Amino acid sequence: MAYHVYILFSQSKNKYYIGYTGDSLVERLRKHHSNHKGFTGGTSDWQIVYTEKYSTKQEAYKREREIKSWKSRKRVEALVGSVHPDL
């Protein structure tokens, strides 16, 4: 089983969301688009703009926490742009 760290972006909120999952990325995005009370709930324009693949849950969780600890939009955008310069 593979685990993914992912970054979503919402054009309408102009916000990024950082997470990790053991689900398929398509299934995880579907859950983010569902109408729920969390940070991504109520917004259906989330797009996956960045992913990293890990072999263990612990590695993925550690990387998610590392990215979240930056608390810097510019640093997240630099990470996203390093792989997808046109986003």
C-alpha positions in Angstrom: 0.0 0.0 0.0 1.2 3.5 -0.8 0.6 6.6 1.1 0.5 10.1 -0.4 1.1 13.6 1.0 -1.0 16.0 -1.1 -1.7 19.7 -1.4 -5.0 21.0 -2.6 -5.8 24.4 -3.8 -9.2 26.2 -4.0 -9.6 29.1 -6.4 -12.7 30.4 -4.7 -11.2 30.3 -1.2 -7.7 31.2 -2.5 -6.3 28.7 0.1 -4.2 25.6 0.2 -4.9 22.4 2.2 -2.2 19.9 3.1 -3.0 16.3 4.0 -2.0 12.7 3.7 -3.9 9.5 2.8 -3.7 5.8 2.3 -6.7 6.0 0.0 -6.5 6.7 -3.7 -6.0 10.4 -4.4 -9.2 10.3 -6.5 -11.2 8.9 -3.6 -9.7 11.4 -1.1 -10.5 14.3 -3.4 -14.1 13.1 -3.6 -14.3 13.1 0.2 -13.0 16.7 0.3 -15.7 17.7 -2.2 -18.4 16.2 -0.1 -20.6 18.5 2.0 -19.0 18.2 5.5 -18.1 20.6 8.3 -14.3 20.5 8.0 -11.9 23.0 6.4 -12.5 21.7 2.9 -16.3 21.2 3.3 -18.7 23.4 1.4 -16.2 24.1 -1.4 -16.2 21.9 -4.5 -13.4 23.5 -6.5 -10.4 21.8 -4.7 -7.8 20.6 -7.1 -4.7 18.4 -6.4 -1.7 20.6 -7.1 1.1 18.5 -5.6 1.7 15.0 -4.4 4.5 12.9 -2.9 4.4 9.1 -2.5 5.6 7.2 0.6 5.8 3.5 1.5 4.7 3.9 5.1 2.1 5.9 7.0 4.7 7.2 9.4 6.8 8.7 6.6 3.7 10.4 5.0 2.5 11.7 8.4 5.9 13.1 9.2 6.2 14.9 5.9 2.6 16.3 6.2 3.5 17.7 9.6 6.8 19.1 8.3 5.0 21.0 5.5 2.3 22.3 7.8 4.9 23.5 10.3 6.3 25.9 7.7 3.2 28.1 8.2 4.3 29.9 5.0 2.2 30.2 1.9 5.3 31.3 -0.1 7.1 28.2 0.9 4.2 26.0 0.0 3.8 27.7 -3.3 7.5 27.2 -4.0 7.1 23.5 -3.3 4.1 23.3 -5.6 5.9 25.3 -8.3 8.9 23.1 -8.1 7.0 20.3 -9.8 4.2 22.3 -11.6 5.7 25.6 -12.6 2.6 26.5 -14.6 0.2 26.3 -11.6 
